[in-house]
Amino acid sequence: MLAGVLRLPAALARGLIRFYQLTFSALVGRGCRHLPTCSAYMDEAIARHGLWAGGWVGLARLCRCHPLGTSGLDFVCERVPAKARWYLPWRYGRWRDTDPGPEPQGSLLVGIDLDRPVER
């Protein structure tokens, strides 16, 4: 029961984000410079990292989303940065660039020396 009470603020924040997506966002238009949109990014960040850390990760994304800011694909980080602390909340977010996403698992070029000519 205590775990449910502790998750209540994050669930409330995610509910407010969903309310925004269904009402105000539909009226203003969907002109976000990133994919996923800023509201979807914030929702995923809160779901993945909790209200405190996810809120700061999402706030950093909102600050990057302006005409002179970043654009393109931007994914929520799998883990919060190692230097992040609850008492230094600005360290949770990436304030300047986008996250390239997860590294590809396995590659066809593993173990191939591209500088050596191919023998036929």
C-alpha positions in Angstrom: 0.0 0.0 0.0 2.9 2.4 0.8 4.4 1.8 -2.7 1.1 2.8 -4.2 1.0 6.0 -2.2 4.6 6.8 -3.2 3.7 6.4 -6.9 0.7 8.7 -6.6 2.5 12.0 -7.4 4.1 10.5 -10.6 0.7 9.1 -11.7 -0.9 12.5 -11.1 1.8 14.3 -13.2 1.4 11.7 -16.0 -2.3 12.3 -15.9 -1.8 16.0 -16.2 0.5 15.4 -19.2 -2.1 13.2 -20.8 -4.8 15.9 -20.2 -2.5 18.4 -21.9 -2.0 16.1 -24.9 -5.7 15.6 -25.4 -6.8 19.2 -24.9 -4.4 22.1 -25.2 -1.9 20.4 -27.5 -4.7 19.5 -29.9 -5.8 23.2 -30.0 -2.4 24.8 -30.4 -1.1 22.3 -32.9 1.7 19.8 -32.9 4.8 21.6 -33.9 7.4 20.0 -31.7 11.0 20.0 -33.1 11.7 16.6 -31.7 10.5 13.1 -32.0 9.0 11.9 -29.7 7.1 15.1 -28.8 8.1 17.0 -25.7 5.0 15.9 -23.8 5.5 12.2 -24.7 9.2 12.6 -23.7 8.2 14.0 -20.3 5.7 11.3 -19.8 8.2 8.6 -20.6 10.9 10.2 -18.4 8.6 10.3 -15.4 7.5 6.7 -16.0 11.1 5.5 -16.3 12.9 7.6 -13.6 10.2 8.8 -11.2 8.8 12.3 -10.7 11.9 14.0 -9.3 14.6 12.8 -11.7 12.2 12.3 -14.7 10.8 15.8 -14.2 14.3 17.3 -14.4 15.1 15.2 -17.5 11.9 16.4 -19.1 12.5 20.0 -18.1 15.9 19.9 -19.8 14.3 18.7 -22.9 11.7 21.5 -22.8 14.5 24.0 -22.5 16.2 22.6 -25.6 13.0 22.8 -27.7 13.0 26.3 -29.1 13.8 27.8 -32.5 17.5 28.0 -31.9 17.7 24.7 -30.0 18.1 21.1 -31.0 15.8 19.1 -33.2 15.4 15.6 -34.5 15.3 12.2 -32.8 15.8 12.4 -29.0 15.2 9.5 -26.7 14.9 9.3 -22.9 18.1 8.1 -21.4 18.0 4.5 -20.0 19.8 5.6 -16.8 20.2 8.9 -15.1 23.8 10.2 -15.3 26.2 9.0 -12.7 26.9 12.5 -11.5 23.2 13.3 -10.8 22.2 13.7 -7.1 18.8 14.6 -5.7 20.3 17.7 -4.2 21.9 18.7 -7.6 18.8 18.2 -9.8 20.2 20.1 -12.8 22.6 17.3 -13.3 19.8 14.9 -14.3 19.2 16.5 -17.7 21.0 17.0 -21.0 20.8 20.7 -21.5 22.5 21.1 -24.9 22.4 18.1 -27.2 20.1 15.1 -27.9 20.5 11.5 -26.8 21.6 9.4 -29.8 19.7 6.4 -28.4 21.0 3.0 -27.4 24.0 1.5 -29.0 23.3 -1.1 -31.7 23.5 -4.6 -30.3 26.1 -6.5 -32.4 27.5 -5.5 -35.7 28.3 -7.2 -39.0 31.7 -5.5 -39.0 32.9 -6.9 -35.7 36.3 -8.5 -36.1 36.8 -7.2 -39.6 39.9 -5.2 -40.3 38.8 -2.5 -42.8 42.3 -1.3 -43.5 43.5 -4.7 -44.8 42.7 -5.5 -48.5 40.3 -8.4 -49.1 42.0 -11.5 -50.5 40.2 -13.3 -53.3 
